[in-house]
Amino acid sequence: MEKKKMEKVKEQTLSPRRYEVLQTIKDHGTVSFNFLRRRFMAVSSRMLRYDLKFLQDKGFIIKRGVTNGALYESVKDGKE
């Protein structure tokens, strides 16, 4: 239970755009960069990649793959 509270606190410290990116990934399970790019058309590709890297470094998401076919998924209960 304590871990859930800490996760919520960490999520609340994200910028609104990063929080929305994270929620989109959580809602859809696994998403591609192209899916996110179409979802966030007002955000440049470079900024979207930066946000994804930030979320990955902070442990919110996992990147599966290394090229154009890479997929992003949310971390569930601290498991990778």
C-alpha positions in Angstrom: 0.0 0.0 0.0 2.8 2.4 0.9 4.4 1.7 -2.5 1.2 2.7 -4.3 1.2 6.1 -2.4 4.8 6.8 -3.3 4.1 6.0 -7.0 1.1 8.4 -7.0 3.3 11.1 -5.4 6.0 10.5 -8.1 3.5 10.7 -10.9 2.0 13.9 -9.5 5.5 15.6 -9.8 5.5 15.0 -13.6 4.7 17.8 -15.9 1.2 17.7 -17.3 2.4 16.6 -20.7 4.6 13.8 -19.3 1.8 12.7 -17.0 -0.6 12.5 -20.0 2.0 10.5 -22.0 2.4 8.1 -19.1 -1.4 7.7 -18.7 -1.7 7.0 -22.5 0.9 4.2 -22.2 -0.9 2.8 -19.1 -4.3 2.9 -20.8 -3.1 1.1 -24.0 -0.6 -1.2 -22.4 2.0 -1.2 -25.1 2.4 1.6 -27.6 4.8 2.6 -30.4 6.5 5.9 -30.9 4.4 6.5 -34.0 1.2 5.9 -32.0 2.3 8.5 -29.4 3.4 10.9 -32.1 -0.1 10.8 -33.7 -1.7 11.2 -30.2 0.5 14.2 -29.3 0.6 16.0 -32.7 1.3 19.4 -31.1 4.5 18.1 -29.5 7.7 17.9 -31.6 9.2 14.4 -32.2 12.3 15.5 -30.4 10.4 16.6 -27.3 8.4 13.4 -27.3 11.5 11.3 -27.4 13.0 13.4 -24.6 9.9 12.8 -22.5 9.9 9.1 -23.2 13.6 8.9 -22.2 12.8 10.9 -19.0 10.0 8.5 -18.1 12.2 5.5 -18.8 15.1 6.9 -16.7 12.7 7.5 -13.8 11.4 4.0 -13.9 7.9 4.7 -15.1 8.1 2.9 -18.4 10.2 0.2 -20.2 11.4 0.5 -23.8 11.3 -2.9 -25.6 13.5 -2.8 -28.7 16.0 -0.3 -30.1 14.9 0.9 -33.5 11.8 2.1 -35.2 9.9 -0.9 -34.0 10.5 -0.1 -30.3 7.5 -0.4 -28.0 6.9 1.4 -24.7 5.0 -0.1 -21.8 4.4 1.0 -18.2 6.1 -0.6 -15.3 3.6 -2.5 -13.2 4.3 -2.9 -9.4 8.0 -2.3 -9.8 8.5 -5.3 -12.1 10.4 -5.1 -15.4 
